[in-house]
Amino acid sequence: MSLQDVLQKLTDENSPILLCDGEHDWEAQSLLETLSGPVLKREVYMQPGLYIAEINTGGYLGQVLYKVKQKN
């Protein structure tokens, strides 16, 4: 699943979460509007309630791109 697909699903579901990249907290819709096409096409895995991580070329989980935080 691509990062764009995950972000679109979160947006469509109006999920009450923020995605933290270590510096900022983002809403899924904001990331859809600001990230470049190549970044949005990255293959990722979302562990609900915990993180979104990229999948490397070997098919394994790579670096965590965003940690999931509940909105207050």
N, C-alpha and C positions, 0 to 999 in steps of 0.2 A: 504494500500500500504506500502511496506517495505521501509526502508531507502535506501536499495540497489536499489530498483526499481526507486525511485525518483532520486538518484544520476546518475544511468545509463541513465535515460531519459534526464537529464540535459547535460550529456556528449554527448549523441547521437545527441542532438539538437545543440550542440556547443554553449550553452547559454552564453552570455557575462556577467556573474555574478560571484561574489565571495561569499562564505559562511563564515560568521564570527561567531566564537564560543565564543567571548568575549576576547580572547587572540590573536588569529591568523586569518588571512583571508586564505581561502582554495579554490582551484578549485575543482569541483565535482570529476574529475578524480583522483586527489591526495587522496581524502577521500576514494574512492573506493579501492585504492591500499594500504592504510594504516590502515583502521579500521578493527577490528576483525569480524569474522563471526557472533557472537551473537549480536554485535552492529548493524551490517548491517541488521539483521533480525527484528529489532524493527519496530513496526507499527508506521507510522508517517502520518502527514497531512502537505501538503505544501500550504501555502497561497501565490500565485505567487506575487513576488515583495516585500514580507514582511518577511516571516519566514518559517522555517520547525520546527514543534513541534511534540513531541511524543504523541501517543494516549495511555492513561492509561488503566488499566484492566477494568475499568467501561465504557470505550468507549468515555471518555471525553478527551479534549485536556489537555496535561500535560505540562511539561516544554518546553520552546523554546530551541531547540538544536542549531540552526543556524539562524542568521539574514541574509537576502539577501541584498547584496550591488552590485551596478552596477560597472563594470570594468571601469576604466578611460581610 
